[in-house]
Amino acid sequence: MYNKKEPVFLKNDIPEIWHGKRYYSLDAYFKNTLGHKLNKIAIDAGFTCPNRDGTLDARGCIFCSEGGSGDFAVPFSSIETDEPYIAYFQSYTGTYAPVSQLEQIFGQALADSKVAGISIATRPDCLPKEVLALFGRLKAAYPRKFIWIELGLQTIHEQTALYIRRGYALECFSRAIYELDSLHIPVIVHVILGLPGESESMMLETVEYLGRIPVFGIKLQLLHVLRGTDLAEDYEKGTFSALTMEEYLHILINCLDHLSPNIVVHRVTGDGPKDLLLAPLWSAEKKKVLNALHHRMKLQNSYQGKYWKGGISYASGTSDTL
Ligand code: SF4
């Protein structure tokens, strides 16, 4: 199933396997490995989160909406599609439940012939040994499907992590990355650009750090200020301002220039619910933002890894990603 192609370089170090984009997008990755694109359907499996249920905190991360960062997610049983897809367990913390319940939920998804693989959004402090052992069992039971883990790191900087109430230290994250890598479980890391108090160089440090550890994918997300969150209160008090589109494109392109080309880029904007979006409002026009990004990258001759100083393998994290 895994059909890794050797990179063929076009001019300006842009490999053919990126299929015309200036970064290694998830669509390109699927074209290279499966021969076709794959949609992701966000699922709400009814989990909660230790950062919301009072175990760590009752308030949640400062930017997190009532929907637990899964505002478009639907129950698995309501999905109707004839196309193969990725079952994305997005809402709240996707491993925060008894192992027997997780086994039933993930097993049911993997057993579905239309599910090509599952992607589970969780926290690095919610991956105990029993959960890791479950992933091992599921991988053995479904060798032709993939299991991905998505971790919301947002930043490597501890002072920002404290402000956003992330609730775990960077060391916890890096330990989880290596434990998952030892099981050949690819990890997608969520990073937020534009967090209050972060300079551009701090954001570059975060993406450069991810190039040095075994990370399969990245979601580069613009900070969205959503109504009803504590972040919205700070925004309305004027303690920080949201990025303009100009600022965001500048930072995003710089981050892509510094990002290891081995990492698959799963997202370069954000998908906040429009009815909750307080700022920045320009981000609701996603197509316009993407067009501007691609246009500007071409004008500047920017491309993922332009300033990357490490090795290039295009191995996508682990050799058995799919
Ligand atoms: S860990 Fe995720 S679900 Fe939990 S509060 Fe933070 S963003 Fe929300």
Residues whose N, C-alpha, C, O or C-beta is under 5 A from the ligand:
A	BS01	SF4	C49 N51 G60 C61 C64 G68 S69 Y92 T93
